[in-house]
Amino acid sequence: MPRPTTGVLAVVGAALGWCLLGPGGAVANAVLCTTCWRRWHSRRGLRQRTQAAEGMVGALGAMVAELRVGAHPATAAERAAIDADPLAAKAMSTVANTARLGGDVDRALVRSATAEPSLAVVLSQVGRAWRLATRHGLPLAEVLDSVRRDLDQRLQFGRQVHARMAGPRVSAAVLAALPELGVLLGEAVDARPLHVLADTVVGQVLLVVGALLICAGVVWSAKLTDHVVMP
């Protein structure tokens, strides 16, 4: 099945909104569908980046252990790739192949970072560490272990902050749902808010403005609660 896109969801949401609440409903529902889709996509991307970074922590740990027992960097990277996460294994295979041929590992990792955006920051760090060790004759195991420890600490900090942000995220979700709940309660007591929103000019304007304000609040809350947990 083809994956839905932002444009397709906006069109479908607009069509559904038009059928239920007229032109204002079309605009409001298109905005709401687009915002929800982008939030889901953003959360999915954050989970993927976190998982990829955790995989690189394990792969770097295995590679450092191999280097400390005297393995060649190419062999150490190749062994680290065996049990690693798929993205981390791919990066370790790139390191192994490049090191075995005497190529520029830093440049190879930059190309891999371009192909794998979820590991772009991590691979850039590994590439700089490799270049630093090669240029100044530093122990490669110690330099890579420093990168691993830094990445692991940032992941732990991100998990802690993510857990502490659970309350604010729930509060933001509740506040975003309150307007819809208010409309349903109005219908329950026969105040007919849907009639006002669907059949009056003022209601159509308020419907669009309300949807825009809800989406702005959701996006701003997400920016505040998600920014600090990026790995």
Secondary structure, DSSP 8 states (H G I E B T S, - for coil): -----HHHHHHHHHHHHHHHHHHHHHHHHHHHHHHHHHHHHHHHHHHHHHHHHHHHHHHHHHHHHHHHTT--HHHHHHHHTTSS-HHHHHHHHHHHHHHHTT--HHHHHHHHHHH-GGGHHHHHHHHHHHHHHHHHT--HHHHHHHHHHHHHHHHHHHHHHHHHTHHHHHHHHHHHHHHHHHHHHHHHTT--HHHHHHHSHHHHHHHHHHHHHHHHHHHHHHHHHHGGG--
